[in-house]
Amino acid sequence: MATAIEVQNLSKEYGPLRAVDGISFRVRVGEVFAFLGPNGAGKTTTVEILEGLRRATGGSVSVLGLDPWSDAYRLHLRIGVIPQDFRFFEKITPREAVQYYGSLFHTKPDPDELLSRVQLSDKASSRFDTLSGGQKQKLGLALALTNDPETCFLDEPTTGLDPTARRAIWRVIRTLKSEGRTVFLTTHYLEEAEVLADQVAIIHHGRIIAAGTPNEIITAHGRPGRLRFQAPPALAEYLRARLGLTVVSMDSRVDVELREKTDALRVLSAVEASGLPWQNFTTVQDTLEDVFVRLVGEMDDGALKSEADG
């Protein structure tokens, strides 16, 4: 599959601060790529380099076969961008904004069609300063599509949206993918990345600490599957003594880690044989959010320990 974005050993320094520290990744044409990280991780700096808004200190970057810094004008004609906390002229209406953006890119987008795609038709004639935060984000996404882009950079496009509106934006992103467009997505909603992304990269302290499909990252860094019971701590003690499995008890909840699929039958049999009270049980798997929190937390804990040792 052809490559839309190629990053090799990218670095960005601000004096002694190394905001981006030699990262590499590739985004294929037509896929949704989620770039995740906590605040201050180097995420925004990387995205702005890809968009041609900042110059890299080292390494190489190619977006649609172009150098984002030296070929910025040609690149901007082929990409769509929605920045974080999108802002625009206060008195302009969404319909006028789409027409204005079309004039900048020398295109003739259909305002009604674009606003319908992002569920903003009912606000087509409202002034920008009267829109809610979520509605402003929807307009930002519509404007990102006015030049019929090959690659879209969407920086937290669903921030401030209610669940229904958020899923409407998910449908737009899936449609962009089905049309063969590439979507570079940043989000703080980890379930959003897990649902939408073909590939994920997690950056922290300027370095990529995990990359792959959501399932690959969860498999590589997540905990084993677990059976969870609503039960007293006594059940945890009973199972721990008889099964040789990791058992955790907390808040009237007992979790039993499963090393093999057959362990589930052993656990259920032991629970029944215990004679202890229990209610329902569920199977539990780590999510991308669980893995993200653990990886970032472990890295921060390691950094704090190094500082203390120093």
PEGIJO-V366262 format. One record per pair of residues at least 12 apart in sequence whose ideal C-beta (glycine too) atoms are under 10 Angstrom apart, sorted by the first residue. I is the first residue (numbers start at 1). J is the second residue. Records with the same first field share a line. If there is no record, write none. Layout:
I: J / J
This chain:
1: 26 / 28 / 29 / 30 / 31
2: 28 / 29 / 30 / 64 / 65 / 182
3: 26 / 27 / 28 / 29 / 62 / 63 / 64 / 65 / 182
4: 26 / 27 / 28 / 29 / 30 / 31 / 33 / 62 / 63 / 64 / 65 / 79 / 150 / 151 / 181 / 182 / 183 / 184
5: 25 / 26 / 27 / 28 / 29 / 33 / 50 / 61 / 62 / 63 / 64 / 68 / 151 / 153 / 182 / 184
6: 24 / 25 / 26 / 27 / 60 / 61 / 62 / 63 / 65
7: 20 / 23 / 24 / 25 / 26 / 27 / 46 / 49 / 50 / 56 / 59 / 60 / 61 / 62 / 63 / 201 / 208
8: 22 / 23 / 24 / 25 / 26 / 58 / 59 / 60 / 61 / 62
9: 21 / 22 / 23 / 24 / 56 / 58 / 59 / 60 / 61
10: 22 / 23 / 24 / 25 / 42 / 45 / 46 / 49 / 50 / 56 / 57 / 58 / 59 / 60 / 61 / 206
11: 23 / 42 / 49 / 56 / 57 / 58 / 59 / 206
12: 42 / 45 / 46 / 48 / 49 / 54 / 55 / 56 / 57 / 58 / 59 / 206
13: 56 / 57 / 58 / 206
14: 45 / 57
17: 206
18: 42 / 57 / 58 / 205 / 206 / 207
19: 40 / 41 / 42 / 43 / 44 / 45 / 46 / 54 / 57 / 205 / 206
20: 41 / 42 / 43 / 45 / 46 / 49 / 54 / 56 / 57 / 58 / 59 / 203 / 206 / 207 / 208
21: 42 / 58 / 203 / 205 / 206 / 207 / 208
22: 58 / 59 / 206 / 207 / 208
23: 42 / 46 / 59 / 201 / 203 / 206 / 207 / 208 / 211
24: 59 / 60 / 201 / 208 / 211
25: 46 / 199 / 201 / 203 / 208 / 211
26: 62 / 199 / 201 / 211
27: 50 / 63 / 151 / 182 / 183 / 184 / 198 / 199 / 201
28: 182 / 198 / 199
29: 64 / 150 / 151 / 180 / 181 / 182
30: 150 / 151 / 176 / 177 / 178 / 179 / 180 / 181 / 182 / 183 / 198
31: 177 / 181 / 182 / 183 / 184 / 197 / 198 / 199
32: 152 / 154 / 173 / 174 / 176 / 177 / 181 / 182 / 183 / 184 / 185 / 193 / 195 / 196 / 197 / 198 / 199 / 200
33: 151 / 182 / 183 / 184 / 185 / 186 / 193 / 196 / 197 / 198 / 199 / 200 / 201
34: 154 / 183 / 184 / 185 / 186 / 187 / 190 / 192 / 193 / 194 / 195 / 196 / 197 / 198 / 199 / 200 / 201 / 202 / 214 / 288
35: 47 / 50 / 153 / 155 / 184 / 185 / 186 / 187 / 193 / 197 / 199 / 200 / 201 / 202 / 203 / 208 / 211
36: 185 / 186 / 187 / 188 / 189 / 190 / 192 / 193 / 197 / 200 / 201 / 202 / 203 / 204 / 210 / 217 / 288 / 289 / 292 / 296
37: 186 / 188 / 201 / 202 / 203 / 204 / 205 / 206 / 207 / 208 / 209 / 292 / 296
38: 188 / 202 / 203 / 204 / 205 / 292 / 293 / 296 / 297 / 299 / 300
39: 188
40: 204 / 205 / 206
41: 202 / 203 / 204 / 205 / 206 / 207 / 208 / 209 / 296 / 299
42: 203 / 204 / 205 / 206 / 207 / 208
43: 84 / 155 / 186 / 201 / 202 / 203 / 204 / 206
44: 83 / 84 / 155 / 186
45: 203 / 206
46: 61 / 184 / 186 / 201 / 203 / 206 / 208
47: 81 / 83 / 84 / 153 / 154 / 155 / 184 / 186
48: 68 / 81 / 83 / 153 / 155
49: 61 / 63 / 68 / 69
50: 62 / 63 / 68 / 75 / 79 / 81 / 151 / 153 / 184
51: 63 / 68 / 72 / 75 / 76 / 79 / 81 / 83 / 151 / 153 / 155 / 184
52: 66 / 67 / 68 / 69 / 70 / 71 / 72 / 73 / 74 / 75 / 76 / 79 / 81
53: 68 / 69 / 72 / 76 / 81 / 83
54: 68 / 69
55: 68 / 69 / 70
56: 68 / 69
63: 75 / 78 / 79 / 150 / 151 / 153 / 182 / 184
64: 78 / 79 / 149 / 150 / 151 / 182
65: 78
66: 78 / 79
75: 150 / 151
76: 104 / 105 / 147 / 149
77: 104 / 105 / 106 / 107 / 147 / 148 / 149 / 150
78: 105 / 147 / 148 / 149 / 150 / 151
79: 144 / 147 / 149 / 150 / 151 / 152 / 153 / 182 / 184
80: 101 / 105 / 140 / 141 / 142 / 143 / 144 / 145 / 146 / 147 / 148 / 149 / 150 / 151 / 152 / 153 / 154 / 176 / 181 / 183
81: 140 / 143 / 144 / 149 / 151 / 152 / 153 / 154 / 155 / 184
82: 137 / 138 / 139 / 140 / 141 / 142 / 143 / 144 / 145 / 152 / 153 / 154 / 155 / 156 / 157
83: 140 / 144 / 153 / 154 / 155 / 156
84: 137 / 140 / 154 / 155 / 156 / 157 / 159 / 186
85: 133 / 136 / 137 / 140 / 155 / 156 / 159 / 160
86: 128 / 133 / 136 / 137 / 138 / 139 / 140 / 141 / 143 / 144 / 155 / 156 / 157 / 159
87: 128 / 136 / 140
88: 100 / 101 / 128 / 129 / 131 / 136 / 139 / 140 / 143
89: 127 / 128 / 129
90: 127 / 128 / 129 / 130
91: 127 / 128 / 129 / 130
92: 127 / 128 / 129 / 139
93: 111 / 123 / 124 / 125 / 126 / 127 / 128 / 130 / 131 / 139
94: 111 / 114 / 115 / 118 / 120 / 121 / 122 / 123 / 124 / 125 / 126 / 127 / 128 / 131 / 135 / 136 / 138 / 139 / 142 / 143
95: 111 / 112 / 114 / 115 / 120 / 121 / 123 / 124 / 125 / 126 / 142
96: 111 / 124 / 125 / 127 / 128
97: 111 / 114 / 115 / 124 / 128 / 139 / 140 / 142 / 143 / 146
98: 110 / 111 / 112 / 113 / 114 / 115 / 120 / 124 / 139 / 142 / 143 / 145 / 146
99: 111 / 146
100: 143 / 146
101: 114 / 142 / 143 / 144 / 145 / 146 / 147
102: 114 / 143 / 146 / 147
103: 146
104: 143 / 146 / 147
105: 146 / 147 / 148 / 149
106: 147
107: 146 / 147 / 148
108: 146
109: 142 / 143 / 145 / 146 / 147 / 148
110: 146
111: 124 / 142 / 146
112: 124
113: 142 / 145
114: 139 / 141 / 142 / 143 / 144 / 145 / 146
115: 138 / 139 / 142
116: 142
117: 138 / 141 / 142 / 145 / 168 / 169 / 171 / 172 / 175 / 176
118: 135 / 137 / 138 / 139 / 140 / 141 / 142 / 143 / 144 / 145 / 157 / 165 / 168 / 169 / 171 / 172
119: 134 / 135 / 138 / 142 / 161 / 164 / 165 / 167 / 168 / 169 / 171 / 172
120: 134 / 135 / 136 / 137 / 138 / 139 / 141 / 142 / 165 / 168
122: 135
123: 135 / 136 / 138 / 139
124: 139
126: 139
132: 160 / 161 / 162 / 165
133: 159 / 160 / 161
134: 158 / 159 / 160 / 161 / 162 / 165 / 166 / 169
135: 160 / 161 / 165
136: 160
137: 154 / 156 / 157 / 158 / 159 / 160 / 161 / 165 / 166 / 169
138: 157 / 158 / 160 / 161 / 165 / 168 / 169 / 172
140: 154 / 155 / 157
141: 154 / 157 / 158 / 168 / 169 / 172 / 173 / 176
142: 172
144: 157 / 176
145: 172 / 176 / 181
148: 179 / 181
149: 176 / 181 / 182 / 183
150: 179 / 180 / 181 / 182
151: 176 / 181 / 182 / 183 / 184
152: 172 / 173 / 176 / 177 / 181 / 182 / 183 / 184 / 185
153: 182 / 183 / 184 / 185 / 186
154: 169 / 172 / 173 / 176 / 183 / 184 / 185 / 186 / 187
155: 184 / 185 / 186 / 187
156: 185 / 186 / 187 / 188 / 189 / 192
157: 169 / 170 / 172 / 173 / 183 / 185 / 186 / 187 / 192
158: 170 / 173 / 185 / 187 / 188 / 189 / 192
159: 187 / 188 / 189
161: 189
166: 189 / 192
167: 192 / 195
169: 192 / 196
170: 192 / 195 / 196
173: 185 / 192 / 195 / 196 / 197
174: 195 / 196
177: 196 / 198
183: 196 / 197 / 198
185: 197 / 200
186: 203
188: 292
189: 289
190: 202 / 214 / 287 / 288 / 289 / 290 / 291 / 292 / 293
191: 287 / 288 / 289
192: 288 / 289
193: 214 / 217 / 288 / 289 / 292
194: 213 / 214 / 215 / 217 / 218 / 287 / 288 / 289 / 291 / 292
195: 214 / 288
196: 214
197: 213 / 214 / 288
198: 213 / 214
199: 211 / 212 / 213 / 214 / 216 / 217
200: 212 / 213 / 214 / 215 / 216 / 217 / 218 / 288 / 291 / 292
201: 217
202: 217 / 221 / 288 / 291 / 292 / 295 / 296 / 299
203: 296
204: 292 / 295 / 296 / 298 / 299 / 300 / 303
205: 296 / 299 / 300 / 303
207: 299
209: 221 / 292 / 295 / 296 / 298 / 299
210: 288 / 291 / 292 / 295 / 296
214: 287 / 288 / 291
215: 288
217: 286 / 288 / 291 / 292 / 295
218: 285 / 286 / 287 / 288 / 289 / 290 / 291 / 292
219: 286 / 291
220: 291
221: 286 / 288 / 290 / 291 / 292 / 294 / 295 / 298
222: 285 / 286 / 287 / 288 / 290 / 291 / 294
223: 246 / 255 / 257 / 284 / 285 / 286 / 290 / 291 / 294
224: 245 / 246 / 256 / 257 / 258 / 259 / 260 / 263 / 284 / 285 / 286
225: 256 / 257 / 258 / 259 / 261 / 263 / 264 / 283 / 284 / 285 / 286
226: 245 / 246 / 247 / 248 / 254 / 255 / 256 / 257 / 258 / 264 / 267 / 282 / 283 / 284 / 285 / 286
227: 239 / 245 / 247 / 254 / 255 / 256 / 257 / 258 / 263 / 264 / 267 / 268 / 271 / 281 / 282 / 283 / 284
228: 248 / 253 / 254 / 255 / 256 / 280 / 281 / 282 / 283 / 284
229: 247 / 249 / 252 / 253 / 254 / 255 / 256 / 267 / 268 / 271 / 276 / 278 / 279 / 280 / 281 / 282
230: 251 / 252 / 253 / 254 / 277 / 278 / 279 / 280 / 281 / 282
231: 249 / 252 / 253 / 254 / 271 / 274 / 276 / 277 / 278 / 279 / 280 / 281
232: 249 / 252 / 253 / 254 / 276 / 277 / 278
233: 247 / 249 / 250 / 252 / 253 / 254 / 276
234: 249 / 254 / 274 / 276 / 277
235: 247 / 249 / 254 / 256 / 270 / 271 / 274 / 275 / 276 / 277 / 278
236: 248 / 249 / 250 / 253 / 254 / 255 / 256 / 276
237: 249 / 254 / 274 / 276
238: 254 / 270 / 271 / 273 / 274 / 275 / 276
239: 254 / 256 / 266 / 267 / 270 / 271 / 274 / 276
240: 254 / 256
241: 270
242: 266 / 267 / 270 / 273 / 274
243: 256 / 257 / 263 / 266 / 267 / 269 / 270 / 271
244: 259 / 263 / 266
245: 257 / 258 / 259 / 260 / 263 / 266 / 267 / 270
246: 258 / 259
247: 267
252: 279
253: 284
254: 267 / 271 / 276 / 278 / 281
255: 284
256: 268 / 270 / 271 / 281 / 284
257: 284
258: 283 / 284
264: 281 / 283
267: 281
268: 281
